[in-house]
Amino acid sequence: MKRKRRTDNRSPRAPETINFARQQRQQANEFACHVWQIVRNRGCLKQKFRREYPIPPYTVDFCCVELKLVLEVDGSEHFTDEGQQHDQQRDRFLADLGDIVNRIQG
C-alpha cells in the first residue's frame, strides 16, 4: 500500500525533512547502529528497511514500508513521563495509518 504524497512543508521529500533524517543518522547511538546492521540489506524478514524514515510529522528509526512495520529504538529519554506521552501519541498516529510499531530498549 503506497502512502499519499504530501505537498505541504511536512512532505517526506521536503528539504527540511531530508536534512533532519540525515542528522539523525549521523547522531545515532551505538545500539541503533547495531540494529541497523541487523535489518539492512534485507537481513530481517528478507525485507527492505529504511533508516530514519520520514512519516510526517514524525521520523521513525527504522521502517519496512512494504510490511508497514516500524522499529523504534528507545533510549533513556523515552522513559520519562513526557517521553512516554510523546511515544503514545506517535504510536497512535502511526497505528491510525496502519503501521505496526515495535519498540526496542537501547
Residue frames as a rotation matrix with the C-alpha (Angstrom) as fourth column:
MET 1
0.582 0.813 0.000 0.00
0.813 -0.582 0.000 0.00
0.000 0.000 -1.000 0.00
LYS 2
-0.360 -0.725 0.586 1.51
0.713 -0.620 -0.328 3.33
0.602 0.300 0.740 -1.05
ARG 3
-0.208 0.221 -0.953 1.49
0.765 -0.570 -0.299 6.36
-0.609 -0.791 -0.051 1.18
LYS 4
0.749 0.484 0.451 -0.08
0.656 -0.635 -0.408 9.54
0.089 0.602 -0.794 -0.13
ARG 5
-0.389 -0.900 0.195 2.45
0.879 -0.426 -0.216 12.20
0.277 0.088 0.957 -1.06
ARG 6
0.434 0.487 -0.758 2.03
0.714 -0.699 -0.041 15.50
-0.550 -0.523 -0.651 0.75
THR 7
0.231 -0.321 0.919 2.57
0.768 -0.520 -0.375 18.80
0.598 0.792 0.126 -0.95
ASP 8
0.934 0.097 0.345 2.99
-0.114 -0.832 0.543 20.93
0.339 -0.547 -0.765 2.16
ASN 9
0.189 -0.931 0.311 6.19
-0.824 -0.323 -0.466 21.53
0.535 -0.168 -0.828 4.17
ARG 10
0.102 -0.115 0.988 5.66
-0.794 0.589 0.151 18.28
-0.599 -0.800 -0.032 6.08
SER 11
0.821 0.168 -0.546 6.23
-0.526 0.596 -0.607 16.23
0.223 0.785 0.577 2.95
PRO 12
0.772 -0.564 0.293 8.64
0.278 0.715 0.642 13.29
-0.571 -0.414 0.709 3.33
ARG 13
0.247 -0.688 0.682 10.63
0.962 0.091 -0.257 14.82
0.115 0.720 0.685 0.45
ALA 14
0.956 0.074 0.285 10.77
0.047 -0.994 0.100 18.37
0.291 -0.083 -0.953 1.85
PRO 15
0.155 -0.985 0.080 14.40
-0.019 -0.084 -0.996 19.53
0.988 0.153 -0.031 2.23
GLU 16
-0.085 -0.152 0.985 13.91
-0.926 -0.354 -0.134 20.15
0.369 -0.923 -0.110 5.97
THR 17
0.788 0.452 0.417 12.63
-0.574 0.786 0.231 16.59
-0.224 -0.421 0.879 6.46
ILE 18
0.801 -0.547 -0.242 15.51
0.233 0.658 -0.717 15.08
0.551 0.518 0.654 4.50
ASN 19
-0.071 -0.871 0.487 18.11
-0.338 -0.438 -0.833 17.14
0.938 -0.224 -0.263 6.38
PHE 20
0.226 0.228 0.947 16.59
-0.973 0.017 0.228 16.14
0.036 -0.974 0.226 9.73
ALA 21
0.984 0.161 0.071 16.75
-0.161 0.987 -0.013 12.45
-0.072 0.001 0.997 8.77
ARG 22
0.463 -0.883 -0.076 20.39
0.176 0.176 -0.969 12.82
0.869 0.435 0.237 7.71
GLN 23
-0.145 -0.495 0.856 21.28
-0.740 -0.520 -0.426 14.47
0.657 -0.696 -0.291 11.03
GLN 24
0.575 0.448 0.685 19.55
-0.797 0.496 0.345 11.69
-0.186 -0.744 0.642 12.94
ARG 25
0.929 -0.280 -0.242 21.52
0.146 0.878 -0.456 9.03
0.340 0.388 0.856 11.04
GLN 26
0.090 -0.966 0.242 24.80
-0.031 -0.246 -0.969 10.79
0.995 0.080 -0.052 11.87
GLN 27
-0.331 -0.173 0.928 23.90
-0.834 -0.406 -0.374 11.09
0.442 -0.897 -0.010 15.56
ALA 28
0.595 0.644 -0.481 22.59
-0.379 0.753 0.538 7.54
0.708 -0.137 0.692 16.04
ASN 29
0.321 -0.459 0.828 23.67
-0.899 0.127 0.419 5.80
-0.298 -0.879 -0.372 19.23
GLU 30
-0.666 -0.740 -0.092 25.67
-0.736 0.633 0.238 2.58
-0.118 0.226 -0.967 19.18
PHE 31
-0.526 0.529 0.666 22.65
0.081 0.810 -0.580 0.33
-0.847 -0.251 -0.469 19.78
ALA 32
0.559 0.742 -0.370 20.72
-0.277 -0.254 -0.927 1.90
-0.782 0.620 0.064 16.87
CYS 33
0.024 -0.642 -0.766 23.76
-0.998 -0.060 0.019 1.28
-0.058 0.764 -0.642 14.67
HIS 34
-0.855 -0.300 0.423 23.74
-0.334 0.943 -0.007 -2.39
-0.396 -0.147 -0.906 15.72
VAL 35
0.024 0.940 0.340 20.03
0.128 0.335 -0.934 -2.68
-0.991 0.066 -0.112 14.91
TRP 36
0.525 0.135 -0.840 20.71
-0.717 -0.461 -0.523 -1.13
-0.457 0.877 -0.145 11.50
GLN 37
-0.520 -0.795 -0.312 23.41
-0.850 0.444 0.283 -3.73
-0.086 0.413 -0.907 10.81
ILE 38
-0.688 0.341 0.640 20.84
0.067 0.909 -0.412 -6.46
-0.723 -0.241 -0.648 11.51
VAL 39
0.256 0.958 0.133 17.99
0.293 0.054 -0.955 -5.11
-0.921 0.283 -0.266 9.37
ARG 40
0.167 -0.201 -0.965 19.92
-0.745 -0.666 0.010 -3.55
-0.645 0.718 -0.262 6.45
ASN 41
-0.578 -0.422 -0.698 20.37
-0.812 0.375 0.446 -5.34
0.073 0.825 -0.560 3.12
ARG 42
0.268 0.841 -0.469 17.24
-0.706 0.503 0.499 -7.43
0.656 0.198 0.728 3.71
GLY 43
-0.710 -0.663 -0.237 18.81
-0.282 0.576 -0.767 -9.03
0.645 -0.478 -0.596 6.78
CYS 44
-0.818 0.522 0.241 15.49
-0.164 0.190 -0.968 -9.15
-0.551 -0.832 -0.069 8.63
LEU 45
0.096 0.947 0.305 12.48
0.053 0.302 -0.952 -10.96
-0.994 0.107 -0.021 7.20
LYS 46
-0.485 -0.398 0.778 14.16
0.784 0.197 0.589 -10.61
-0.388 0.896 0.217 3.77
GLN 47
0.615 0.746 0.256 12.51
0.788 -0.594 -0.161 -7.18
0.032 0.301 -0.953 3.62
LYS 48
-0.305 -0.672 0.675 13.93
0.592 -0.689 -0.418 -3.74
0.746 0.272 0.607 2.84
PHE 49
0.452 0.338 -0.826 14.16
0.861 -0.407 0.304 -1.50
-0.234 -0.849 -0.475 5.88
ARG 50
0.208 -0.342 0.916 14.80
0.389 -0.830 -0.399 2.23
0.897 0.439 -0.039 5.73
ARG 51
-0.254 -0.440 -0.861 16.67
0.966 -0.080 -0.244 4.16
0.039 -0.894 0.446 8.39
GLU 52
-0.628 0.099 -0.772 15.36
0.257 -0.910 -0.326 7.45
-0.735 -0.403 0.546 9.83
TYR 53
-0.718 0.436 0.543 12.34
0.650 0.141 0.747 7.26
0.249 0.889 -0.385 7.57
PRO 54
-0.927 0.372 -0.045 10.01
-0.333 -0.873 -0.355 10.31
-0.172 -0.314 0.934 7.47
ILE 55
-0.374 0.927 0.004 6.34
0.813 0.326 0.483 9.69
0.446 0.184 -0.876 8.14
PRO 56
-0.845 -0.101 0.525 5.37
-0.035 -0.970 -0.242 13.33
0.534 -0.222 0.816 8.68
PRO 57
0.758 -0.416 0.503 5.11
-0.423 -0.900 -0.107 14.88
0.497 -0.132 -0.858 11.11
TYR 58
0.693 -0.489 0.529 7.46
-0.385 0.369 0.846 12.23
-0.609 -0.790 0.067 12.56
THR 59
0.153 -0.684 -0.713 10.64
-0.803 0.335 -0.493 10.47
0.576 0.648 -0.498 11.54
VAL 60
0.926 0.227 0.303 10.83
-0.362 0.763 0.536 6.83
-0.110 -0.605 0.788 12.64
ASP 61
0.139 -0.948 0.287 14.07
-0.616 0.144 0.774 5.00
-0.775 -0.285 -0.564 13.44
PHE 62
-0.924 -0.380 0.050 13.53
-0.219 0.630 0.745 2.08
-0.315 0.678 -0.665 11.04
CYS 63
0.076 0.993 -0.091 10.66
-0.630 -0.023 -0.776 1.26
-0.773 0.116 0.624 8.70
CYS 64
-0.866 -0.100 0.489 9.73
0.299 0.682 0.667 -1.55
-0.400 0.724 -0.561 6.36
VAL 65
-0.633 0.631 -0.449 7.32
-0.717 -0.696 0.033 0.22
-0.292 0.343 0.893 4.04
GLU 66
-0.547 0.411 -0.729 6.03
-0.439 0.601 0.668 -2.99
0.713 0.686 -0.148 2.46
LEU 67
-0.462 0.330 -0.823 5.09
0.650 0.758 -0.060 -4.57
0.604 -0.563 -0.565 5.81
LYS 68
0.286 0.473 0.834 4.14
-0.180 -0.828 0.531 -1.22
0.941 -0.301 -0.152 7.39
LEU 69
0.671 -0.193 -0.716 6.44
0.696 0.496 0.519 -2.19
0.255 -0.847 0.467 10.26
VAL 70
0.485 -0.481 0.730 8.18
-0.370 -0.870 -0.327 0.45
0.793 -0.111 -0.599 12.35
LEU 71
0.354 -0.476 -0.805 11.06
0.846 0.530 0.059 -0.28
0.398 -0.702 0.590 14.75
GLU 72
0.641 -0.126 0.757 11.82
-0.290 -0.953 0.086 2.37
0.711 -0.275 -0.647 17.34
VAL 73
-0.115 -0.749 -0.652 14.98
0.690 0.412 -0.595 2.25
0.715 -0.518 0.469 19.48
ASP 74
0.771 0.518 0.371 14.13
0.066 -0.645 0.761 3.77
0.634 -0.562 -0.531 22.86
GLY 75
-0.427 -0.901 -0.075 16.83
0.348 -0.087 -0.933 5.39
0.834 -0.425 0.351 24.98
SER 76
-0.692 0.062 -0.719 16.50
0.721 -0.003 -0.693 6.83
-0.045 -0.998 -0.043 28.48
GLU 77
-0.931 0.331 -0.151 14.55
-0.327 -0.944 -0.052 9.91
-0.160 0.001 0.987 27.31
HIS 78
-0.444 0.798 -0.408 11.67
-0.330 0.277 0.902 7.60
0.833 0.535 0.141 26.36
PHE 79
-0.289 0.286 -0.914 11.17
0.707 0.707 -0.003 6.52
0.645 -0.647 -0.407 29.98
THR 80
-0.983 0.072 -0.171 10.26
0.057 -0.758 -0.650 9.93
-0.176 -0.648 0.741 31.37
ASP 81
-0.160 0.986 -0.036 6.59
0.459 0.042 -0.888 10.88
-0.874 -0.159 -0.459 31.74
GLU 82
0.210 0.196 -0.958 6.96
-0.573 -0.769 -0.283 13.38
-0.792 0.608 -0.050 28.90
GLY 83
-0.691 -0.570 -0.445 8.74
-0.700 0.372 0.610 10.84
-0.183 0.733 -0.656 26.69
GLN 84
-0.832 0.425 0.356 6.11
0.378 0.905 -0.196 8.19
-0.405 -0.029 -0.914 27.29
GLN 85
0.154 0.914 -0.376 3.29
0.170 -0.400 -0.901 10.61
-0.973 0.074 -0.217 26.48
HIS 86
-0.014 -0.249 -0.968 5.04
-0.850 -0.507 0.143 11.63
-0.527 0.825 -0.205 23.25
ASP 87
-0.922 -0.384 -0.051 5.62
-0.361 0.804 0.473 7.98
-0.141 0.454 -0.880 22.30
GLN 88
-0.474 0.825 0.308 1.97
0.494 0.539 -0.682 7.10
-0.729 -0.171 -0.663 22.94
GLN 89
0.334 0.570 -0.750 0.85
-0.285 -0.698 -0.657 9.98
-0.898 0.434 -0.071 20.71
ARG 90
-0.360 -0.574 -0.735 3.27
-0.896 -0.007 0.444 8.87
-0.260 0.819 -0.512 17.95
ASP 91
-0.949 -0.032 0.313 2.22
-0.004 0.996 0.089 5.23
-0.315 0.083 -0.945 18.25
ARG 92
-0.054 0.998 0.045 -1.48
0.350 0.061 -0.935 6.16
-0.935 -0.035 -0.352 17.95
PHE 93
0.270 0.088 -0.959 -0.75
-0.685 -0.682 -0.256 8.32
-0.676 0.726 -0.124 14.90
LEU 94
-0.644 -0.616 -0.454 1.25
-0.760 0.444 0.475 5.54
-0.091 0.651 -0.754 13.21
ALA 95
-0.784 0.431 0.446 -1.36
0.275 0.886 -0.372 2.90
-0.556 -0.169 -0.814 14.13
ASP 96
0.215 0.898 -0.383 -4.06
-0.044 -0.383 -0.923 5.09
-0.976 0.215 -0.043 12.55
LEU 97
0.068 -0.292 -0.954 -2.01
-0.962 -0.273 0.015 4.92
-0.264 0.917 -0.299 9.33
GLY 98
0.903 0.333 -0.272 -1.96
-0.393 0.896 -0.207 1.13
0.175 0.294 0.940 9.63
ASP 99
0.002 -0.980 -0.197 1.64
-0.507 0.169 -0.845 0.82
0.862 0.102 -0.497 10.81
ILE 100
0.847 0.074 -0.526 2.74
0.362 0.643 0.675 -1.71
0.388 -0.763 0.518 13.43
VAL 101
0.356 -0.724 0.591 5.17
-0.641 -0.649 -0.410 -0.14
0.680 -0.232 -0.695 15.92
ASN 102
0.726 -0.264 -0.635 7.70
0.554 0.771 0.313 -2.23
0.407 -0.579 0.707 17.84
ARG 103
0.690 -0.484 0.538 9.82
-0.607 -0.792 0.065 -0.55
0.395 -0.371 -0.840 20.48
ILE 104
0.499 -0.660 -0.562 13.27
0.582 0.736 -0.347 -1.86
0.642 -0.154 0.751 21.41
GLN 105
0.971 -0.217 -0.097 15.04
-0.047 -0.578 0.815 -0.69
-0.233 -0.787 -0.572 24.57
GLY 106
0.622 -0.772 0.131 18.51
0.335 0.110 -0.936 0.50
0.708 0.626 0.327 23.66
